[in-house]
Amino acid sequence: MAKKSVIVTLDDEHANSIEKVTDECRAAGLVVYESLDMLGQVMGEIDPDKESELRKISGVLSVEESQEYQLPPPNLEIQ
């Protein structure tokens, strides 16, 4: 099964302990790409059937699917 890119956002109470929450996310199956301490977010990939485990971790406010955006090239005419 293909992994799903997600952004895990921590609640305000746990933002200072992002390393601990990140370790718990890894233990739940998250392959961590980046941890944004200032934003209280952890980005990574997880099997969709394990995503619910992330929501059970103390300090996790939300788990959202990561979105990709592609801006048009700067030399493209505006339509």
PDB file of N, CA, C and O in Angstrom:
ATOM      1  N   MET A   1       0.847  -1.180   0.000  1.00  0.00           N
ATOM      2  CA  MET A   1       0.000   0.000   0.000  1.00  0.00           C
ATOM      3  C   MET A   1       0.894   1.246   0.000  1.00  0.00           C
ATOM      4  O   MET A   1       1.902   1.294   0.705  1.00  0.00           O
ATOM      5  N   ALA A   2       0.525   2.227  -0.779  1.00  0.00           N
ATOM      6  CA  ALA A   2       1.304   3.472  -0.881  1.00  0.00           C
ATOM      7  C   ALA A   2       1.157   4.291   0.391  1.00  0.00           C
ATOM      8  O   ALA A   2       0.086   4.365   0.993  1.00  0.00           O
ATOM      9  N   LYS A   3       2.262   4.900   0.776  1.00  0.00           N
ATOM     10  CA  LYS A   3       2.231   5.747   1.974  1.00  0.00           C
ATOM     11  C   LYS A   3       1.601   7.088   1.651  1.00  0.00           C
ATOM     12  O   LYS A   3       1.568   7.525   0.500  1.00  0.00           O
ATOM     13  N   LYS A   4       1.110   7.717   2.681  1.00  0.00           N
ATOM     14  CA  LYS A   4       0.407   8.994   2.579  1.00  0.00           C
ATOM     15  C   LYS A   4       1.245  10.075   3.256  1.00  0.00           C
ATOM     16  O   LYS A   4       1.712   9.888   4.380  1.00  0.00           O
ATOM     17  N   SER A   5       1.435  11.203   2.575  1.00  0.00           N
ATOM     18  CA  SER A   5       2.157  12.329   3.175  1.00  0.00           C
ATOM     19  C   SER A   5       1.227  13.078   4.108  1.00  0.00           C
ATOM     20  O   SER A   5       0.109  13.430   3.734  1.00  0.00           O
ATOM     21  N   VAL A   6       1.696  13.323   5.334  1.00  0.00           N
ATOM     22  CA  VAL A   6       0.867  13.996   6.335  1.00  0.00           C
ATOM     23  C   VAL A   6       1.654  15.073   7.061  1.00  0.00           C
ATOM     24  O   VAL A   6       2.884  15.073   7.087  1.00  0.00           O
ATOM     25  N   ILE A   7       0.896  15.993   7.650  1.00  0.00           N
ATOM     26  CA  ILE A   7       1.444  17.010   8.545  1.00  0.00           C
ATOM     27  C   ILE A   7       0.776  16.813   9.894  1.00  0.00           C
ATOM     28  O   ILE A   7      -0.447  16.890  10.010  1.00  0.00           O
ATOM     29  N   VAL A   8       1.582  16.561  10.904  1.00  0.00           N
ATOM     30  CA  VAL A   8       1.091  16.375  12.273  1.00  0.00           C
ATOM     31  C   VAL A   8       1.316  17.695  13.007  1.00  0.00           C
ATOM     32  O   VAL A   8       2.444  18.180  13.096  1.00  0.00           O
ATOM     33  N   THR A   9       0.232  18.272  13.531  1.00  0.00           N
ATOM     34  CA  THR A   9       0.331  19.533  14.271  1.00  0.00           C
ATOM     35  C   THR A   9       0.126  19.252  15.754  1.00  0.00           C
ATOM     36  O   THR A   9      -0.808  18.554  16.147  1.00  0.00           O
ATOM     37  N   LEU A  10       1.023  19.813  16.570  1.00  0.00           N
ATOM     38  CA  LEU A  10       0.958  19.627  18.012  1.00  0.00           C
ATOM     39  C   LEU A  10       0.114  20.726  18.654  1.00  0.00           C
ATOM     40  O   LEU A  10       0.003  21.831  18.123  1.00  0.00           O
ATOM     41  N   ASP A  11      -0.481  20.404  19.809  1.00  0.00           N
ATOM     42  CA  ASP A  11      -1.199  21.428  20.551  1.00  0.00           C
ATOM     43  C   ASP A  11      -0.192  22.322  21.276  1.00  0.00           C
ATOM     44  O   ASP A  11       0.987  21.984  21.385  1.00  0.00           O
ATOM     45  N   ASP A  12      -0.669  23.454  21.766  1.00  0.00           N
ATOM     46  CA  ASP A  12       0.217  24.440  22.399  1.00  0.00           C
ATOM     47  C   ASP A  12       0.955  23.879  23.613  1.00  0.00           C
ATOM     48  O   ASP A  12       2.105  24.242  23.860  1.00  0.00           O
ATOM     49  N   GLU A  13       0.311  23.008  24.361  1.00  0.00           N
ATOM     50  CA  GLU A  13       0.924  22.448  25.566  1.00  0.00           C
ATOM     51  C   GLU A  13       2.136  21.575  25.264  1.00  0.00           C
ATOM     52  O   GLU A  13       3.050  21.471  26.082  1.00  0.00           O
ATOM     53  N   HIS A  14       2.144  20.950  24.095  1.00  0.00           N
ATOM     54  CA  HIS A  14       3.210  20.008  23.751  1.00  0.00           C
ATOM     55  C   HIS A  14       4.200  20.558  22.725  1.00  0.00           C
ATOM     56  O   HIS A  14       5.126  19.852  22.325  1.00  0.00           O
ATOM     57  N   ALA A  15       4.022  21.789  22.302  1.00  0.00           N
ATOM     58  CA  ALA A  15       4.907  22.369  21.289  1.00  0.00           C
ATOM     59  C   ALA A  15       6.364  22.393  21.747  1.00  0.00           C
ATOM     60  O   ALA A  15       7.270  22.267  20.924  1.00  0.00           O
ATOM     61  N   ASN A  16       6.596  22.550  23.040  1.00  0.00           N
ATOM     62  CA  ASN A  16       7.966  22.574  23.560  1.00  0.00           C
ATOM     63  C   ASN A  16       8.582  21.188  23.681  1.00  0.00           C
ATOM     64  O   ASN A  16       9.795  21.064  23.855  1.00  0.00           O
ATOM     65  N   SER A  17       7.769  20.154  23.593  1.00  0.00           N
ATOM     66  CA  SER A  17       8.276  18.779  23.678  1.00  0.00           C
ATOM     67  C   SER A  17       8.109  18.065  22.335  1.00  0.00           C
ATOM     68  O   SER A  17       7.737  16.892  22.287  1.00  0.00           O
ATOM     69  N   ILE A  18       8.388  18.786  21.249  1.00  0.00           N
ATOM     70  CA  ILE A  18       8.184  18.235  19.908  1.00  0.00           C
ATOM     71  C   ILE A  18       9.052  17.002  19.657  1.00  0.00           C
ATOM     72  O   ILE A  18       8.640  16.104  18.923  1.00  0.00           O
ATOM     73  N   GLU A  19      10.237  16.943  20.247  1.00  0.00           N
ATOM     74  CA  GLU A  19      11.112  15.786  20.044  1.00  0.00           C
ATOM     75  C   GLU A  19      10.480  14.515  20.591  1.00  0.00           C
ATOM     76  O   GLU A  19      10.543  13.460  19.959  1.00  0.00           O
ATOM     77  N   LYS A  20       9.867  14.620  21.773  1.00  0.00           N
ATOM     78  CA  LYS A  20       9.213  13.464  22.383  1.00  0.00           C
ATOM     79  C   LYS A  20       8.022  13.015  21.544  1.00  0.00           C
ATOM     80  O   LYS A  20       7.845  11.821  21.301  1.00  0.00           O
ATOM     81  N   VAL A  21       7.211  13.962  21.106  1.00  0.00           N
ATOM     82  CA  VAL A  21       6.044  13.626  20.290  1.00  0.00           C
ATOM     83  C   VAL A  21       6.490  13.048  18.946  1.00  0.00           C
ATOM     84  O   VAL A  21       5.870  12.116  18.436  1.00  0.00           O
ATOM     85  N   THR A  22       7.560  13.597  18.373  1.00  0.00           N
ATOM     86  CA  THR A  22       8.090  13.077  17.114  1.00  0.00           C
ATOM     87  C   THR A  22       8.529  11.629  17.269  1.00  0.00           C
ATOM     88  O   THR A  22       8.275  10.807  16.388  1.00  0.00           O
ATOM     89  N   ASP A  23       9.184  11.308  18.377  1.00  0.00           N
ATOM     90  CA  ASP A  23       9.596   9.928  18.642  1.00  0.00           C
ATOM     91  C   ASP A  23       8.382   9.000  18.737  1.00  0.00           C
ATOM     92  O   ASP A  23       8.419   7.870  18.250  1.00  0.00           O
ATOM     93  N   GLU A  24       7.316   9.479  19.363  1.00  0.00           N
ATOM     94  CA  GLU A  24       6.100   8.679  19.477  1.00  0.00           C
ATOM     95  C   GLU A  24       5.442   8.493  18.110  1.00  0.00           C
ATOM     96  O   GLU A  24       4.873   7.439  17.828  1.00  0.00           O
ATOM     97  N   CYS A  25       5.522   9.513  17.270  1.00  0.00           N
ATOM     98  CA  CYS A  25       4.990   9.401  15.904  1.00  0.00           C
ATOM     99  C   CYS A  25       5.782   8.362  15.118  1.00  0.00           C
ATOM    100  O   CYS A  25       5.201   7.564  14.383  1.00  0.00           O
ATOM    101  N   ARG A  26       7.092   8.368  15.266  1.00  0.00           N
ATOM    102  CA  ARG A  26       7.937   7.361  14.602  1.00  0.00           C
ATOM    103  C   ARG A  26       7.543   5.960  15.068  1.00  0.00           C
ATOM    104  O   ARG A  26       7.423   5.038  14.261  1.00  0.00           O
ATOM    105  N   ALA A  27       7.344   5.815  16.366  1.00  0.00           N
ATOM    106  CA  ALA A  27       6.965   4.515  16.918  1.00  0.00           C
ATOM    107  C   ALA A  27       5.615   4.052  16.369  1.00  0.00           C
ATOM    108  O   ALA A  27       5.361   2.851  16.279  1.00  0.00           O
ATOM    109  N   ALA A  28       4.748   5.000  16.001  1.00  0.00           N
ATOM    110  CA  ALA A  28       3.433   4.672  15.443  1.00  0.00           C
ATOM    111  C   ALA A  28       3.514   4.379  13.945  1.00  0.00           C
ATOM    112  O   ALA A  28       2.519   3.988  13.335  1.00  0.00           O
ATOM    113  N   GLY A  29       4.713   4.569  13.341  1.00  0.00           N
ATOM    114  CA  GLY A  29       4.877   4.232  11.934  1.00  0.00           C
ATOM    115  C   GLY A  29       5.160   5.396  11.006  1.00  0.00           C
ATOM    116  O   GLY A  29       5.285   5.201   9.797  1.00  0.00           O
ATOM    117  N   LEU A  30       5.264   6.616  11.549  1.00  0.00           N
ATOM    118  CA  LEU A  30       5.529   7.775  10.705  1.00  0.00           C
ATOM    119  C   LEU A  30       7.003   7.812  10.295  1.00  0.00           C
ATOM    120  O   LEU A  30       7.894   7.724  11.139  1.00  0.00           O
ATOM    121  N   VAL A  31       7.245   7.943   8.997  1.00  0.00           N
ATOM    122  CA  VAL A  31       8.596   8.158   8.479  1.00  0.00           C
ATOM    123  C   VAL A  31       8.749   9.679   8.416  1.00  0.00           C
ATOM    124  O   VAL A  31       8.178  10.329   7.541  1.00  0.00           O
ATOM    125  N   VAL A  32       9.515  10.236   9.339  1.00  0.00           N
ATOM    126  CA  VAL A  32       9.613  11.686   9.504  1.00  0.00           C
ATOM    127  C   VAL A  32      10.569  12.271   8.472  1.00  0.00           C
ATOM    128  O   VAL A  32      11.699  11.812   8.310  1.00  0.00           O
ATOM    129  N   TYR A  33      10.078  13.309   7.771  1.00  0.00           N
ATOM    130  CA  TYR A  33      10.913  14.052   6.822  1.00  0.00           C
ATOM    131  C   TYR A  33      11.481  15.304   7.464  1.00  0.00           C
ATOM    132  O   TYR A  33      12.643  15.655   7.263  1.00  0.00           O
ATOM    133  N   GLU A  34      10.636  15.970   8.241  1.00  0.00           N
ATOM    134  CA  GLU A  34      11.040  17.249   8.799  1.00  0.00           C
ATOM    135  C   GLU A  34      10.236  17.551  10.048  1.00  0.00           C
ATOM    136  O   GLU A  34       9.056  17.216  10.148  1.00  0.00           O
ATOM    137  N   SER A  35      10.902  18.189  10.996  1.00  0.00           N
ATOM    138  CA  SER A  35      10.260  18.628  12.224  1.00  0.00           C
ATOM    139  C   SER A  35      10.425  20.139  12.306  1.00  0.00           C
ATOM    140  O   SER A  35      11.545  20.646  12.357  1.00  0.00           O
ATOM    141  N   LEU A  36       9.317  20.849  12.320  1.00  0.00           N
ATOM    142  CA  LEU A  36       9.335  22.311  12.350  1.00  0.00           C
ATOM    143  C   LEU A  36       9.028  22.781  13.764  1.00  0.00           C
ATOM    144  O   LEU A  36       7.871  22.991  14.127  1.00  0.00           O
ATOM    145  N   ASP A  37      10.087  22.942  14.557  1.00  0.00           N
ATOM    146  CA  ASP A  37       9.933  23.288  15.968  1.00  0.00           C
ATOM    147  C   ASP A  37       9.138  24.571  16.176  1.00  0.00           C
ATOM    148  O   ASP A  37       8.253  24.623  17.030  1.00  0.00           O
ATOM    149  N   MET A  38       9.447  25.599  15.405  1.00  0.00           N
ATOM    150  CA  MET A  38       8.794  26.904  15.581  1.00  0.00           C
ATOM    151  C   MET A  38       7.289  26.849  15.293  1.00  0.00           C
ATOM    152  O   MET A  38       6.516  27.622  15.858  1.00  0.00           O
ATOM    153  N   LEU A  39       6.878  25.928  14.409  1.00  0.00           N
ATOM    154  CA  LEU A  39       5.464  25.807  14.060  1.00  0.00           C
ATOM    155  C   LEU A  39       4.762  24.705  14.845  1.00  0.00           C
ATOM    156  O   LEU A  39       3.534  24.630  14.855  1.00  0.00           O
ATOM    157  N   GLY A  40       5.539  23.855  15.500  1.00  0.00           N
ATOM    158  CA  GLY A  40       4.949  22.730  16.219  1.00  0.00           C
ATOM    159  C   GLY A  40       4.359  21.707  15.267  1.00  0.00           C
ATOM    160  O   GLY A  40       3.287  21.157  15.516  1.00  0.00           O
ATOM    161  N   GLN A  41       5.071  21.455  14.168  1.00  0.00           N
ATOM    162  CA  GLN A  41       4.588  20.507  13.163  1.00  0.00           C
ATOM    163  C   GLN A  41       5.664  19.489  12.805  1.00  0.00           C
ATOM    164  O   GLN A  41       6.862  19.771  12.837  1.00  0.00           O
ATOM    165  N   VAL A  42       5.188  18.297  12.463  1.00  0.00           N
ATOM    166  CA  VAL A  42       6.056  17.219  12.009  1.00  0.00           C
ATOM    167  C   VAL A  42       5.504  16.742  10.666  1.00  0.00           C
ATOM    168  O   VAL A  42       4.309  16.478  10.537  1.00  0.00           O
ATOM    169  N   MET A  43       6.386  16.633   9.666  1.00  0.00           N
ATOM    170  CA  MET A  43       5.952  16.185   8.349  1.00  0.00           C
ATOM    171  C   MET A  43       6.581  14.835   8.033  1.00  0.00           C
ATOM    172  O   MET A  43       7.738  14.578   8.366  1.00  0.00           O
ATOM    173  N   GLY A  44       5.800  13.982   7.387  1.00  0.00           N
ATOM    174  CA  GLY A  44       6.318  12.678   7.022  1.00  0.00           C
ATOM    175  C   GLY A  44       5.309  11.856   6.250  1.00  0.00           C
ATOM    176  O   GLY A  44       4.299  12.370   5.769  1.00  0.00           O
ATOM    177  N   GLU A  45       5.602  10.562   6.140  1.00  0.00           N
ATOM    178  CA  GLU A  45       4.733   9.624   5.429  1.00  0.00           C
ATOM    179  C   GLU A  45       4.366   8.472   6.353  1.00  0.00           C
ATOM    180  O   GLU A  45       5.145   8.054   7.210  1.00  0.00           O
ATOM    181  N   ILE A  46       3.147   7.975   6.147  1.00  0.00           N
ATOM    182  CA  ILE A  46       2.671   6.856   6.959  1.00  0.00           C
ATOM    183  C   ILE A  46       1.724   6.014   6.124  1.00  0.00           C
ATOM    184  O   ILE A  46       1.077   6.516   5.205  1.00  0.00           O
ATOM    185  N   ASP A  47       1.647   4.730   6.448  1.00  0.00           N
ATOM    186  CA  ASP A  47       0.651   3.880   5.814  1.00  0.00           C
ATOM    187  C   ASP A  47      -0.731   4.380   6.228  1.00  0.00           C
ATOM    188  O   ASP A  47      -0.951   4.640   7.411  1.00  0.00           O
ATOM    189  N   PRO A  48      -1.665   4.523   5.290  1.00  0.00           N
ATOM    190  CA  PRO A  48      -2.993   5.052   5.629  1.00  0.00           C
ATOM    191  C   PRO A  48      -3.691   4.290   6.758  1.00  0.00           C
ATOM    192  O   PRO A  48      -4.430   4.888   7.540  1.00  0.00           O
ATOM    193  N   ASP A  49      -3.463   2.980   6.849  1.00  0.00           N
ATOM    194  CA  ASP A  49      -4.135   2.212   7.901  1.00  0.00           C
ATOM    195  C   ASP A  49      -3.542   2.460   9.296  1.00  0.00           C
ATOM    196  O   ASP A  49      -4.126   2.037  10.294  1.00  0.00           O
ATOM    197  N   LYS A  50      -2.391   3.139   9.376  1.00  0.00           N
ATOM    198  CA  LYS A  50      -1.778   3.467  10.668  1.00  0.00           C
ATOM    199  C   LYS A  50      -1.991   4.930  11.057  1.00  0.00           C
ATOM    200  O   LYS A  50      -1.595   5.352  12.144  1.00  0.00           O
ATOM    201  N   GLU A  51      -2.612   5.691  10.175  1.00  0.00           N
ATOM    202  CA  GLU A  51      -2.789   7.130  10.427  1.00  0.00           C
ATOM    203  C   GLU A  51      -3.570   7.407  11.704  1.00  0.00           C
ATOM    204  O   GLU A  51      -3.269   8.363  12.419  1.00  0.00           O
ATOM    205  N   SER A  52      -4.555   6.593  11.993  1.00  0.00           N
ATOM    206  CA  SER A  52      -5.368   6.806  13.197  1.00  0.00           C
ATOM    207  C   SER A  52      -4.532   6.695  14.471  1.00  0.00           C
ATOM    208  O   SER A  52      -4.878   7.294  15.489  1.00  0.00           O
ATOM    209  N   GLU A  53      -3.436   5.934  14.425  1.00  0.00           N
ATOM    210  CA  GLU A  53      -2.553   5.802  15.591  1.00  0.00           C
ATOM    211  C   GLU A  53      -1.907   7.137  15.946  1.00  0.00           C
ATOM    212  O   GLU A  53      -1.655   7.415  17.119  1.00  0.00           O
ATOM    213  N   LEU A  54      -1.639   7.964  14.933  1.00  0.00           N
ATOM    214  CA  LEU A  54      -1.040   9.279  15.195  1.00  0.00           C
ATOM    215  C   LEU A  54      -1.981  10.157  16.014  1.00  0.00           C
ATOM    216  O   LEU A  54      -1.542  10.895  16.895  1.00  0.00           O
ATOM    217  N   ARG A  55      -3.266  10.073  15.720  1.00  0.00           N
ATOM    218  CA  ARG A  55      -4.262  10.905  16.414  1.00  0.00           C
ATOM    219  C   ARG A  55      -4.404  10.549  17.888  1.00  0.00           C
ATOM    220  O   ARG A  55      -4.893  11.353  18.681  1.00  0.00           O
ATOM    221  N   LYS A  56      -3.979   9.346  18.254  1.00  0.00           N
ATOM    222  CA  LYS A  56      -4.083   8.883  19.642  1.00  0.00           C
ATOM    223  C   LYS A  56      -2.922   9.374  20.510  1.00  0.00           C
ATOM    224  O   LYS A  56      -2.973   9.256  21.734  1.00  0.00           O
ATOM    225  N   ILE A  57      -1.888   9.918  19.891  1.00  0.00           N
ATOM    226  CA  ILE A  57      -0.698  10.342  20.630  1.00  0.00           C
ATOM    227  C   ILE A  57      -0.999  11.625  21.395  1.00  0.00           C
ATOM    228  O   ILE A  57      -1.546  12.579  20.842  1.00  0.00           O
ATOM    229  N   SER A  58      -0.638  11.635  22.666  1.00  0.00           N
ATOM    230  CA  SER A  58      -0.842  12.815  23.502  1.00  0.00           C
ATOM    231  C   SER A  58      -0.065  13.993  22.931  1.00  0.00           C
ATOM    232  O   SER A  58       1.136  13.892  22.678  1.00  0.00           O
ATOM    233  N   GLY A  59      -0.752  15.101  22.732  1.00  0.00           N
ATOM    234  CA  GLY A  59      -0.128  16.302  22.193  1.00  0.00           C
ATOM    235  C   GLY A  59      -0.420  16.548  20.732  1.00  0.00           C
ATOM    236  O   GLY A  59      -0.155  17.639  20.226  1.00  0.00           O
ATOM    237  N   VAL A  60      -0.967  15.548  20.032  1.00  0.00           N
ATOM    238  CA  VAL A  60      -1.291  15.721  18.614  1.00  0.00           C
ATOM    239  C   VAL A  60      -2.642  16.415  18.495  1.00  0.00           C
ATOM    240  O   VAL A  60      -3.667  15.892  18.934  1.00  0.00           O
ATOM    241  N   LEU A  61      -2.626  17.590  17.900  1.00  0.00           N
ATOM    242  CA  LEU A  61      -3.843  18.364  17.686  1.00  0.00           C
ATOM    243  C   LEU A  61      -4.558  17.917  16.420  1.00  0.00           C
ATOM    244  O   LEU A  61      -5.779  17.757  16.413  1.00  0.00           O
ATOM    245  N   SER A  62      -3.781  17.711  15.331  1.00  0.00           N
ATOM    246  CA  SER A  62      -4.398  17.285  14.076  1.00  0.00           C
ATOM    247  C   SER A  62      -3.406  16.533  13.212  1.00  0.00           C
ATOM    248  O   SER A  62      -2.192  16.673  13.357  1.00  0.00           O
ATOM    249  N   VAL A  63      -3.956  15.729  12.307  1.00  0.00           N
ATOM    250  CA  VAL A  63      -3.183  15.014  11.295  1.00  0.00           C
ATOM    251  C   VAL A  63      -3.895  15.289   9.975  1.00  0.00           C
ATOM    252  O   VAL A  63      -5.037  14.879   9.769  1.00  0.00           O
ATOM    253  N   GLU A  64      -3.199  15.989   9.091  1.00  0.00           N
ATOM    254  CA  GLU A  64      -3.794  16.366   7.817  1.00  0.00           C
ATOM    255  C   GLU A  64      -2.938  15.873   6.664  1.00  0.00           C
ATOM    256  O   GLU A  64      -1.713  15.807   6.767  1.00  0.00           O
ATOM    257  N   GLU A  65      -3.595  15.530   5.568  1.00  0.00           N
ATOM    258  CA  GLU A  65      -2.861  15.120   4.384  1.00  0.00           C
ATOM    259  C   GLU A  65      -2.115  16.316   3.817  1.00  0.00           C
ATOM    260  O   GLU A  65      -2.667  17.409   3.689  1.00  0.00           O
ATOM    261  N   SER A  66      -0.868  16.096   3.483  1.00  0.00           N
ATOM    262  CA  SER A  66      -0.032  17.146   2.909  1.00  0.00           C
ATOM    263  C   SER A  66      -0.486  17.429   1.476  1.00  0.00           C
ATOM    264  O   SER A  66      -0.785  16.508   0.716  1.00  0.00           O
ATOM    265  N   GLN A  67      -0.533  18.695   1.126  1.00  0.00           N
ATOM    266  CA  GLN A  67      -0.944  19.107  -0.216  1.00  0.00           C
ATOM    267  C   GLN A  67       0.259  19.652  -0.968  1.00  0.00           C
ATOM    268  O   GLN A  67       1.115  20.323  -0.390  1.00  0.00           O
ATOM    269  N   GLU A  68       0.316  19.365  -2.240  1.00  0.00           N
ATOM    270  CA  GLU A  68       1.381  19.917  -3.073  1.00  0.00           C
ATOM    271  C   GLU A  68       0.793  20.983  -3.977  1.00  0.00           C
ATOM    272  O   GLU A  68      -0.311  20.834  -4.500  1.00  0.00           O
ATOM    273  N   TYR A  69       1.539  22.053  -4.154  1.00  0.00           N
ATOM    274  CA  TYR A  69       1.111  23.146  -5.018  1.00  0.00           C
ATOM    275  C   TYR A  69       2.204  23.401  -6.033  1.00  0.00           C
ATOM    276  O   TYR A  69       3.392  23.382  -5.710  1.00  0.00           O
ATOM    277  N   GLN A  70       1.787  23.641  -7.266  1.00  0.00           N
ATOM    278  CA  GLN A  70       2.736  23.944  -8.318  1.00  0.00           C
ATOM    279  C   GLN A  70       2.381  25.295  -8.919  1.00  0.00           C
ATOM    280  O   GLN A  70       1.326  25.455  -9.534  1.00  0.00           O
ATOM    281  N   LEU A  71       3.251  26.243  -8.740  1.00  0.00           N
ATOM    282  CA  LEU A  71       3.042  27.553  -9.338  1.00  0.00           C
ATOM    283  C   LEU A  71       3.454  27.499 -10.805  1.00  0.00           C
ATOM    284  O   LEU A  71       4.376  26.767 -11.165  1.00  0.00           O
ATOM    285  N   PRO A  72       2.776  28.270 -11.651  1.00  0.00           N
ATOM    286  CA  PRO A  72       3.178  28.282 -13.049  1.00  0.00           C
ATOM    287  C   PRO A  72       4.521  28.981 -13.193  1.00  0.00           C
ATOM    288  O   PRO A  72       4.901  29.791 -12.348  1.00  0.00           O
ATOM    289  N   PRO A  73       5.242  28.663 -14.276  1.00  0.00           N
ATOM    290  CA  PRO A  73       6.528  29.332 -14.490  1.00  0.00           C
ATOM    291  C   PRO A  73       6.348  30.846 -14.602  1.00  0.00           C
ATOM    292  O   PRO A  73       5.319  31.304 -15.100  1.00  0.00           O
ATOM    293  N   PRO A  74       7.315  31.622 -14.154  1.00  0.00           N
ATOM    294  CA  PRO A  74       7.173  33.077 -14.151  1.00  0.00           C
ATOM    295  C   PRO A  74       7.050  33.698 -15.540  1.00  0.00           C
ATOM    296  O   PRO A  74       6.548  34.814 -15.678  1.00  0.00           O
ATOM    297  N   ASN A  75       7.500  32.991 -16.558  1.00  0.00           N
ATOM    298  CA  ASN A  75       7.414  33.544 -17.926  1.00  0.00           C
ATOM    299  C   ASN A  75       6.129  33.145 -18.643  1.00  0.00           C
ATOM    300  O   ASN A  75       5.970  33.468 -19.820  1.00  0.00           O
ATOM    301  N   LEU A  76       5.207  32.455 -17.974  1.00  0.00           N
ATOM    302  CA  LEU A  76       3.949  32.050 -18.591  1.00  0.00           C
ATOM    303  C   LEU A  76       2.996  33.234 -18.654  1.00  0.00           C
ATOM    304  O   LEU A  76       2.870  33.999 -17.698  1.00  0.00           O
ATOM    305  N   GLU A  77       2.320  33.377 -19.807  1.00  0.00           N
ATOM    306  CA  GLU A  77       1.330  34.460 -19.943  1.00  0.00           C
ATOM    307  C   GLU A  77       0.167  34.227 -19.002  1.00  0.00           C
ATOM    308  O   GLU A  77      -0.249  33.091 -18.775  1.00  0.00           O
ATOM    309  N   ILE A  78      -0.356  35.317 -18.455  1.00  0.00           N
ATOM    310  CA  ILE A  78      -1.538  35.229 -17.607  1.00  0.00           C
ATOM    311  C   ILE A  78      -2.746  35.062 -18.513  1.00  0.00           C
ATOM    312  O   ILE A  78      -2.900  35.765 -19.511  1.00  0.00           O
ATOM    313  N   GLN A  79      -3.598  34.117 -18.143  1.00  0.00           N
ATOM    314  CA  GLN A  79      -4.763  33.855 -19.007  1.00  0.00           C
ATOM    315  C   GLN A  79      -5.970  34.579 -18.514  1.00  0.00           C
ATOM    316  O   GLN A  79      -7.040  34.476 -19.115  1.00  0.00           O
TER     317      GLN A  79
END
